[in-house]
């Protein structure tokens, strides 16, 4: 097969990224690579890594940038921390342009990078802590979560734990392994407390934050994903947070899932069903969680008032 066709096929399965080593093995010369970059058919993303733009989008995807960054440090490099969580799909982290890559402790290139979005670490990782996502070397979900919660505040750490559990990227057994993984490391004392608050029933970071506000305000919910039924026992839906004795439900309305007109209409219809079945419904947004007093106050008043 003609080298360029071979490399374009390889790129399609690797986020449109190829390496210089792959190009040389396919039969291209370094002069060929320079000509492809000058013509605009290829675009250099990082040291020895290129975006194949011919017939495709010249703007690299986030996955392309991550793959190029990891590949530029050789086969022993891997994505870690927030970048690993991003690849696994773990929620609860703030969006950032940073790409976190770990290289071996004996690799001097860790001190050479001038890319302000590339954060290079030299973490000591055991072989069982390494996996891959779409061919990109990355720390396993449990190793990623363990590394992250050592560096995060309580709310962010519990959001990450809840997300990994909810998506079944981690099991309860994995959760029990984390104290051993973080033993003796900086931040371990606080991280162990965060583990005790993890609950995989939370379906979004917003639900986690709303729950923690209620816990801090001494009005913790009885349960999460509470089943709301009518008098005949028919399931009307699940409430995000629930207080059974008060027949009270709190819903966490994220801008994404609840922001479309169709979602708004569905939420209204479901709230009417809940109300007719004798349940009260409170609704909270991300902005509400930024005020530590607001959600507990509203819940406390609702629990105090009679229907």
Secondary structure, DSSP 4 states (H G I P E B T S, - for coil): --HHHHHHHHHHTTTTEEEHHHHHHHT--HHHHHHHHHHTSEEEEETTEEEE-TTS-SSPPHHHHHHHHHHTT-TT-EE-HHHHHHHHT---S---S-EEEE--TT-GGGGT---TTEEEE-----GGGEEEETTEEEE-HHHHHHHHHTSS-HHHHHHHHHHHHHTTSS-HHHHHHHHHHHTTSTTHHHHHHHHHT--TT--SHHHHHHHHHHHHTT---SEEEEEEE-TT--EEEEEEEEETTTTEEEEE--TTTT-SHHHHHHHHHHHHHHHHTT-EEEEE-HHHHTSTTHHHHHHHHHHHS--
